């Protein structure tokens, strides 16, 4: 039995970093962790090939080799997934699908032969057993949550690591919070489940032994969901592991209450974490209450961000506009906060209602849903009818992006961040990949770019004032190049 594991292409989005990756001759941010884990759950005697269509193409030769195709995708990959499915149908292949897109919207994919939904550790073995007997059902689903301490090590050998900017692994699933717009708890529950430290070290050893030296993304939706386990078990082990196997850095996602625990922050930095994405969403207290984002309420969000930066964590931030409690003043408020915070990678999106969330249920009852969500953070569309009016929301959203991605403002945030950022040590970033990226940055941004005057001001300031942070300055400048392309192509020029 030969299986193609196909991951559809992502559209051109802020999070794709497509235009930034070209600077380092990389094709995608990270490999599809879900498919690599699913592959490890399939029989060892089956032939397996990973086709990440973000780094390669699906060819007639691949289709001729395969007996069946496993497809996994997120909401944002829906249209690309449909194209993959159509090609596989034309080739007469049996199609098996799973992952977030199909778990949320399986009713929309009648052409798929088998839907293996929810957590694969539970549903894939059931499918495989039935498939071997020739009795496979069309839909496999469960309301239970998997014991991820039984989850296998992903089959890293299926991925071409040279094509990726970072690797990824998962420590936990689930989140203790109940934000109304988020579907994480619908998919994975409120009680965080964690892998054992032995599992994480085995995954890290596997990556390290295959020659990986670089960033690793812990894909947890809230890495600090189980603080006790982190502080007493995983982080001490990672600190020890880093002493023996240097060369790796980590980044992850966490809630803002991370800033309340100085010991936890210190341990994360010592373990090798240098970046954390935080869902800040808004500084409007009424909107935070409306969204049940209680962990962000009644606190000094700006002070929390600065605290994390000074401790050695670069903060990337997620922001949302379009809550019912938002007024036109929210747009300038978002701009002011982002600029004052020094959050360079600031991802701002229009509120979307995802299936399975409380927000979706509320808006459905109010007849305020106009379409399915695309899961895309590019463009000025939303699937809800906003209280402030769609045109006002779209114009305000454009105003935010035009401001925060304007070269003068963007490079000022880089400088402000580097002034605050005090990591205990900086791992060498002077490998071949960095040198290639630096050359392209000097040429594309420093010579050809319209923003070159701001680029050189910050680069020279960094060389004289914070020279050990120069690689970070270059990296953030390259990110800005990508953000401006996306903004100009898909948002600023889009009509309302």
N, C-alpha and C positions, 0 to 999 in steps of 0.2 A: 504494500500500500504506500503510494507516494503522495505526500501532502504538501501543497503550497500554502504557506502562511502569508497572507497578503495584507499589507497595511496601506490604505489609500493615501493619496497625496493631500497635504494640507493646502488650503488656499493661502494667498499672500496676506498675512495678518501681522499685527504688531508682535504677537508672540512667536511667529515663525522664525524671526530673526534672519530671514532668507537673504536679505541684502547685506547684512553684517557678516554672515557666515562666509560669503565669498571672499572676504578679506583674508581669511585663514585657509582658503581652499577646502572648506568643509561644505557638506551638502545638507545636513540636517542637525538640529540641536541635540537629539538623543534618540536611541533606538526604541522601538515599540516594546516596552517592558511587559505589557499584558500578553502579547503574542509569544514572546520568548518564554514566559512562564507557562502559558498554555501548551507550548511545544514540549515542555518538560513533563507535562501530565499525560502526553500521548504515549502509546506503546513504543518502547525503544527500538523495536524491529521495523517500525514504519520509517520510510525515507522522508526527510523534512528539508524544505528550503524556505528561507525567509525572503520575501520580496517586499522591502520597504520602498514604496513608489515615490518617496521623497528623495531617495538616493539612487534608484535604478528604475528600469522599465519592465513592464510585463510583456514578455515576448511570446510569439507562437511556439517557440521551442519549449518555453516553460510550461505552457498549457498542454503541449503534447506529452511532456514528462509526467504530468500530474494525474492522479486518479480522483482527487477531490481537493477542494479549496477551503481553507479556513480564513474568514475575513473578520477583522475586528476594527472598530472605528469609534470616534467620538462624534458628537453632534455636528461639529464644524466640518467634518469630513463627509457629510451625507451625500452630496452630489458626486463627489469622487468615488464614494462607495457604490453608488448606483452604476457608475460607468464600469467599475470592476466586475460587479455582478453580471451586467449585460454581456461583457466579453466572455466570462466564464460560462454563462448559459449558452452562448453561441458555440463554444467549444464542447458542449455536452458534458460538462463536469458537474459533479454533485457539489453543492455549495452549503457550507456550514458557517453560521455567523454568531458572533457574541460580542460582548463589550458594551460600553455605555450607550452608544447610539441605538443598538438593537434591543437592549434591555428596556430603554425608555419608549421606543417607537416601533416595536416589532410588528404591530398591526399594519404598518405601511410597507412591509416587505413580503408580500404574498409569494413572490417568485423564489424565495429562499427555501431550500429543501429542509434544512434543520436549523432551528434556533436554539442555541445553547446559552442560556441567559444567566444573569446574576453572577455569583462568584464561581469561577471555573473550578476551583478545588472541589466543589460539591457537585456541579452539573456535568463537567467533562467526563469523569469516570463513568457516570451513569450512561451517557451517550455512547462512550467507547464500548461498554459491555453490550449494549443493545445493538450497536452497529456490527459488532463481531458476529452476532447471532442472526443478522439480517432482519432485525426487528426494531430498528431505530424509529422513534417517534419524531414528529415534526418539532415539538416544543419541549424544552427541558427548562424548568424554572423552579425556584425554591424561595421560601420566605425566611429560611435560616441563614445564619452567618457562619462563614467557615472558620475553623481553627487554623489561623495562618501560621501557627508553629509547625504545621504539617505541610506548608507550602514548599514546593521544591525550589532548588537553585535554578534560575533562568538559564536557558541554553545559549550562553553568550557566544558559543562557537558558530552559531548561525548568522551572527551580525558581523559586518565589515566595520570594525571599530575605526578604521582610518577615515571613514566618511562622516563621523560625528564629532561635535564639539564637546560633548559631555556624555557620560554614562549615567544610568539611573538605577535606583533600587528602592524598595519599599520596606519601611520599618513597621508602620501601623496603618490600620484602617479604622475609620469612624472618627467622630468629633463630638465632644461633650456639649457643644453649643447648638442653638436652634435658630439660626438665621433664616428668616422666612423665604428669602430668594435663593437659597442654596439647596442643592439636591444631594449633597454628600451624605447626610444622615438618612435620606430615603434609600440610597444605594448601600450604605455601609453601617448604619446604625449610630446611636448616640454614645455607646460605650466603646472607647478605643480598644482595639485588639492589637497586640504587639507580637512581633516575632521574637524569638530568643536571641540573646546576644551571640550565641554560637552560630545561628543562621546568618546573621549580618556579617560576622567575621568571615564565614565561609564564602559569602557572596563577594566580599571585598577581596579576599584572597584569590578568588577565581578571576576577578578583573585584573588584579595586580599581576598574577602569574601569566596572564595573557598579554602583558606588556603595557597595560593602561597606566598612564601618568598624567593626571589632569583632574578636571572637575567631576564630581559625582553628585547628581541631584537626588536627594531623598524625597520621593514624590508624595509623601504623606500630605493629606489635606490640612492636618494640624499636628506637626511633629511633637508638640509639647502636650498632647492630649493626656498622656500619662507621665506626669513630671517625676513621680517617685521612681518609676522604673528607669527613667532616663538617668536620674542622678545617682542611683545606687547600683546600676548594672551596666547599661549600654555605654554611657559617656566615659566612665572610668576605663572600660575595656578599649574604647576607641583611642583614648589618650595614650594608653599603653601601646596599642597597635601602631600608632603614628610614630612612636619612638624607633620602631624596628623597620617599618616600611614607609618611608617618607615619599613625598611627591604627589600626594592626593589632597585635594581640597573639597569641601562639601558645601552645599547650599540646600535650603529647604523652605517650607512654608510654615508659619506659626501665627497664632493670635497675638494681639498687642500686649496681652498680660504677661508675655515673656519679659517685658521690661520691669515687672514687679519683682523678679527673682534674680538678683545679681549673681548669686552662686551658680544658678543654672546657665546664665549667659556666659559667665567666665568658663564654665566647664565646656560649653559648646565651642567657644573660641579655641580653647586648648585642644579640643578634639579635632579641630581642623575646619570648623564651619566659619565661612567668611561672609556669607550673604543669606538674608532671610526675606522672603516675600510676606508682607503683612496686608491683610484686608482692612484698610482703614475706612473705605467707602465714603464717608462724609464727616464733616465737623458739625453738621446740623443735628442737634440733640433730638429734635422731634422726628427726624427721619431715621435716626438710629433706633429710637423707640418703636417706630412704625415697623421697622424691619426685624425687631427682636434682637438687635445687635447689642445686647446688654453689656457684653465684655468691653465695648468701646465707649460706653457712656460714663459721664461724670469723671472724666480723667483728662489730664493734660497730654493730649495726643502728640503735640509738637515736642513737648519735653520727653515723652517716651521714645520718640524717634531719635532725638539727639542722644539720649542715654545709650541706646543700642549702638549708634554710630561710634560714640566715644569708646565703647567697650570692644570694638573691633568687628562689628557686623554692619555690612552695607545693607540698608533697608530698601527693598523694592516695594512699591505701594500700589494697591488696587483701589480705585475710586469709582463711584457710581453716581450718576445724576438721573433724575426722573422719578424719584419717590413722590408720593402724593403730598408729603409735607414740604417738598422743595418749593421755593419761590424763585423768581428771577435773580435774587441776590446770591443764590447758591453758586452760580458760575464764577463770579469774581472771588467768592470765598474759597472755592476749590483752587483757583489759580494762586491766591495769596498763600494758602497753606502749603501747596506743593513747592512754591518758590522759597518760602521761609524754612521749610524742612530740609532742603538739600536732598530730597528724594529724586535722584536722577532718572531712574527707571520708574516713571509714574504712568501706570496703565489706567486710563479713564474710559469707562464704557457707559452706554445707555442701559437703564434697567431693562432686563428681560425676564420673562416668566417662564421658568423651566418646568416641564411636566414632573409631577410628583412632589412639588413644593407647596407650602401653604400659600405662598403668593399666587401661584397658578390657580389654586382652588378658590381663593378669594375673588380674583379677577374674573374667573369663569362664572361665578355666581352673579357678579355685577355686569356681566356681558361686556367686558372690556378687553377681551382677547381678540385680536384681529388675525392672527396667523400662528403657525408653529414657530418656535425660535430656531434660529440658524446656529446658535452657539458661537457666532462670529463676533469678534470685537472690532471689526472694521466696517465702516459705513455709518449712516445716520438713521438706520431703520430700527424699529423696536416692535415687538409683537403685542404691545399693550397700548391702550388709549390713555395718555398721560393727563393728569388733572390740569396742568399748566397750559396744555395745548401742544400739539405735536410740533408746529412750526417754531414756537418759542423754545421748546426743548432742543430742537435740532440746531437752531441758531446759537443758543447758549453753549451747546456741546462743541460746535465748531470754534467758538470763541476760546474755549479752554484749550483745545488742541493747538490752535494757531498760536496761542500765547506760550504754552509750556514747551512746544517744540521749536519755537523761534530760536535761531542760533544764539542770540544774545542771552536770552533767559536760560536756555539749556546749558550753555557753557558756564554761566554764573552758578548754576546748581552743581555742576561738577566741582568747581572751585570751592563752593561752600561745603560740599560733602568732604572733600579731601582735607579741608581745614579741621573738620570734626573727627575724621576717621583715624583711630589710633589702634591698629592691630598690633598684637605683641610681636609678630614676626611676619615677614613677607616671603613666601616661597619663591624661588627663582622662576621667572617667567621668560627667560631668555633663550628658550628652545627655538627650533627651526620654525614652528608654527607661529610663534610670537614675532619672530623677525620678518616673516612673510607678511603678517598682518600690519606690522609697523611700516613696512615699505609701502604697502597699498594705502595705508592711512595718510602718509605724507603726500603721496601722489594724488589720490582721489579727493582728499579733504583739504590737505595743506596747500596744494598747488591748484587743482582744478575747482575745488568747492567754493560756492558762494560764501560759505561760512568761514573761509580760511583765516580771516583776521582774528576771529574769536578762538579758533583752534590754536593758532600760534600763541596767543596771549596766555591761554591756560597751559599749554604744553611748556612754555618757557617758565611760567610761574612755578609749575610743578617741579621742573628740573632744578630750579634754584631754591625753592622753599620746602618741597616734600619729595626729594628725588627718588626715594625708595617706593613711592606710590606712582611713579611714572607709568608702569604697565597698566594700572587701574585707570589712569587718565586716558590712555590710548584706547583701552577697551570701551570705556564709556563714550568716547568720541565716535567710535565706530557704531555703537548702538544708536547714537543720535542720528547718524547718517541713515540708518535703516528706518527709524521712526519718522524722519522727515519725508522720506520717499513714500511710505505708507500713507501718511497724513495728506500729502499733496495729491497723490493719485486717487485715493478712495474716499476722502472725507471733505477736505476744503473745497475741492472742485465739484462735489456732488450737489446737485440741485435739490431744493426742498419742495 
